[in-house]
């Protein structure tokens, strides 16, 4: 049979003609319902189908044949070339299931290795100097929000300065990387953080709370790890890639669910954040070993900080403690969170979340790995010496 | 999405239609004859499982090709939704070309990357760029209208939209006033300052209140520009809806929002006492409030716009969306999407499209056959993609 029923539109008027199409000798003849037209078969372009929608055959001058029987079209005109593969894949249930598995695997592998790898490679090609100018701006806005001038005496600062310089030199970081002392206001308490571009800020409360220089040095080594490993730049890149992927995966969701779907990106962000903490910990362990200290100092510092933060009056603000140091600052908007601390603020939220909803969830929602886990890692690193 | 397509179909070109088809009538010579009104129901024939297969293949190929296939994916998705939307026994079609969309996407990603990098390296520069971005957003909007219209057709006749950037500016200008007010009025707060003076309260609250006040105007005005500058072939659409009617809808939505905020405050107090229950209640309230507000607004605005829209030649529309049903649809969709980690998105999308189509009808007093084509210029996808990536939201 070289005939099929179709709807014909001439492209000039919205009129629908119900026609009979005859294909013979390289010509397409269209007849019926007030229409009469003829084209060469070569002039007819069969558009790929999508789902069960009618097959479209485009003709010169915007004319169109619409055919509901797709098999008949294939028999007369052959299969469409472009996008035909897409339609075949989409029509195939086993392939859809394989695709689902593939998507899950790719997302997982991308999350675990792909995105971190790409961000690390890219960050290596961006000189650290580029970030240097950010540091002062970020420090200034942090001062406005939760820092005030230090009250540590000069002798104390000089001793810490020497400790810091020793660590910095051993880690191979340039001299522009510096230490700043500030007194914390409000909830951040005993804390230390690294600002992209190379400023480590330590609070008076942390210095006073830890007391021993060996312990403070362990915390500083961790912060230097954030700077040396370019964590803020890498986080910016990883967050950007995550946002693009989330847009691809969840692009449809917002319009059909009313409210925005943003939870997954938060999860991914805190996952990466925990990876960076572990990386900074490992960096600190090595650095401590190379400078005559021991990872066990880090374990002791963590333990001491946990004690400091479990004590009142830190009770009322526990719920958000693990995110606030990053998210409260204007840095968060600029995409440059100061790399927060030796987990200082975090222990509290771990504890309270555990009381509230269970261990597993709290570990996934927190930006820092479990404190006990970090202490154990430090002890193990100390033992492996 | 097809629902924006039919009543607010459009096309491109900054020039009015007269330049292209000087003096050509929008109808065939027999003309639309006023006759008895005929009602044609819209209908969406897509199915969840079928769209799931398209969706998952789109996703897989987009990931494997590092995003390049996403342009083809977008075309297939839009063709699926347009092609399955029927009225008067004919369906719609999306004609967008993947390569043009890909080009637009590459430009959009580069621009977004430059913007993120600039904001990261210098928050000040980021703020300046943000202001610039807001200033050019009407251009994104006009280009998006033009693109979506030009690449949509019904019975092989294209839609067109000739809204100019200037016309969009005329609709969105109150937002610029709000932005300037926010810049000027924001008080310089001392770190850790808890007590605020009256002047500081006003400085903080006034811009937000202004924004809430301006929103219905901007939104209504944008809808009017969109529809009134749209054509089906050579025939113009017209929207006759006073801005006051948009205000009436938004005031009710604000009241729902206010109730939600009060509930939030109440649940926040419970958090202090019993954290688990408090957080669960707050989360539940967020979902319910979101579904309720969006369900209310999208249904009522949809009805308002469609019911007040006419197409020259005796065509009008009848939209009967129910706020309750749409809110329930959004709520169950949201729940399903969350519990399935996104897997149910295709089913959710099909449900919404099916419901929206089922509540829409076209009423014509003349023959639909009579509409005639008009020529429009091609539209680049760049503006539309930029708008997409910078999240210039047109959907509400």
Boltz contact constraints between the chains, C-beta under 6 A:
constraints:
  - contact:
      token1: [A, 9]
      token2: [B, 155]
      max_distance: 6.0
  - contact:
      token1: [A, 9]
      token2: [B, 156]
      max_distance: 6.0
  - contact:
      token1: [A, 11]
      token2: [B, 156]
      max_distance: 6.0
  - contact:
      token1: [A, 12]
      token2: [B, 373]
      max_distance: 6.0
  - contact:
      token1: [A, 13]
      token2: [B, 28]
      max_distance: 6.0
  - contact:
      token1: [A, 13]
      token2: [B, 372]
      max_distance: 6.0
  - contact:
      token1: [A, 14]
      token2: [B, 155]
      max_distance: 6.0
  - contact:
      token1: [A, 14]
      token2: [B, 157]
      max_distance: 6.0
  - contact:
      token1: [A, 14]
      token2: [B, 368]
      max_distance: 6.0
  - contact:
      token1: [A, 14]
      token2: [B, 369]
      max_distance: 6.0
  - contact:
      token1: [A, 14]
      token2: [B, 371]
      max_distance: 6.0
  - contact:
      token1: [A, 15]
      token2: [B, 369]
      max_distance: 6.0
  - contact:
      token1: [A, 50]
      token2: [B, 76]
      max_distance: 6.0
  - contact:
      token1: [A, 50]
      token2: [B, 79]
      max_distance: 6.0
  - contact:
      token1: [A, 50]
      token2: [B, 80]
      max_distance: 6.0
  - contact:
      token1: [A, 50]
      token2: [B, 83]
      max_distance: 6.0
  - contact:
      token1: [A, 51]
      token2: [B, 50]
      max_distance: 6.0
  - contact:
      token1: [A, 51]
      token2: [B, 80]
      max_distance: 6.0
  - contact:
      token1: [A, 53]
      token2: [B, 83]
      max_distance: 6.0
  - contact:
      token1: [A, 64]
      token2: [B, 156]
      max_distance: 6.0
  - contact:
      token1: [A, 89]
      token2: [B, 57]
      max_distance: 6.0
  - contact:
      token1: [A, 90]
      token2: [B, 53]
      max_distance: 6.0
  - contact:
      token1: [A, 90]
      token2: [B, 54]
      max_distance: 6.0
  - contact:
      token1: [A, 90]
      token2: [B, 57]
      max_distance: 6.0
  - contact:
      token1: [A, 96]
      token2: [B, 53]
      max_distance: 6.0
  - contact:
      token1: [A, 96]
      token2: [B, 56]
      max_distance: 6.0
  - contact:
      token1: [A, 99]
      token2: [B, 56]
      max_distance: 6.0
  - contact:
      token1: [A, 99]
      token2: [B, 57]
      max_distance: 6.0
  - contact:
      token1: [A, 99]
      token2: [B, 60]
      max_distance: 6.0
  - contact:
      token1: [A, 100]
      token2: [B, 56]
      max_distance: 6.0
  - contact:
      token1: [A, 102]
      token2: [B, 60]
      max_distance: 6.0
  - contact:
      token1: [A, 103]
      token2: [B, 59]
      max_distance: 6.0
  - contact:
      token1: [A, 103]
      token2: [B, 60]
      max_distance: 6.0
  - contact:
      token1: [A, 106]
      token2: [B, 63]
      max_distance: 6.0
  - contact:
      token1: [A, 134]
      token2: [B, 121]
      max_distance: 6.0
  - contact:
      token1: [A, 144]
      token2: [B, 191]
      max_distance: 6.0
  - contact:
      token1: [A, 145]
      token2: [B, 191]
      max_distance: 6.0
  - contact:
      token1: [A, 185]
      token2: [B, 192]
      max_distance: 6.0
  - contact:
      token1: [A, 236]
      token2: [B, 120]
      max_distance: 6.0
  - contact:
      token1: [A, 240]
      token2: [B, 116]
      max_distance: 6.0
  - contact:
      token1: [A, 248]
      token2: [B, 62]
      max_distance: 6.0
  - contact:
      token1: [A, 250]
      token2: [B, 342]
      max_distance: 6.0
  - contact:
      token1: [A, 252]
      token2: [B, 345]
      max_distance: 6.0
  - contact:
      token1: [A, 252]
      token2: [B, 349]
      max_distance: 6.0
  - contact:
      token1: [A, 253]
      token2: [B, 337]
      max_distance: 6.0
  - contact:
      token1: [A, 253]
      token2: [B, 345]
      max_distance: 6.0
  - contact:
      token1: [A, 255]
      token2: [B, 395]
      max_distance: 6.0
  - contact:
      token1: [A, 256]
      token2: [B, 333]
      max_distance: 6.0
  - contact:
      token1: [A, 256]
      token2: [B, 348]
      max_distance: 6.0
  - contact:
      token1: [A, 256]
      token2: [B, 349]
      max_distance: 6.0
  - contact:
      token1: [A, 256]
      token2: [B, 352]
      max_distance: 6.0
  - contact:
      token1: [A, 257]
      token2: [B, 330]
      max_distance: 6.0
  - contact:
      token1: [A, 257]
      token2: [B, 333]
      max_distance: 6.0
  - contact:
      token1: [A, 257]
      token2: [B, 334]
      max_distance: 6.0
  - contact:
      token1: [A, 257]
      token2: [B, 337]
      max_distance: 6.0
  - contact:
      token1: [A, 258]
      token2: [B, 290]
      max_distance: 6.0
  - contact:
      token1: [A, 258]
      token2: [B, 291]
      max_distance: 6.0
  - contact:
      token1: [A, 258]
      token2: [B, 294]
      max_distance: 6.0
  - contact:
      token1: [A, 258]
      token2: [B, 330]
      max_distance: 6.0
  - contact:
      token1: [A, 259]
      token2: [B, 290]
      max_distance: 6.0
  - contact:
      token1: [A, 334]
      token2: [B, 119]
      max_distance: 6.0
  - contact:
      token1: [A, 334]
      token2: [B, 120]
      max_distance: 6.0
  - contact:
      token1: [A, 334]
      token2: [B, 123]
      max_distance: 6.0
  - contact:
      token1: [A, 335]
      token2: [B, 119]
      max_distance: 6.0
  - contact:
      token1: [A, 335]
      token2: [B, 120]
      max_distance: 6.0
  - contact:
      token1: [A, 336]
      token2: [B, 120]
      max_distance: 6.0
  - contact:
      token1: [A, 356]
      token2: [B, 275]
      max_distance: 6.0
  - contact:
      token1: [A, 356]
      token2: [B, 276]
      max_distance: 6.0
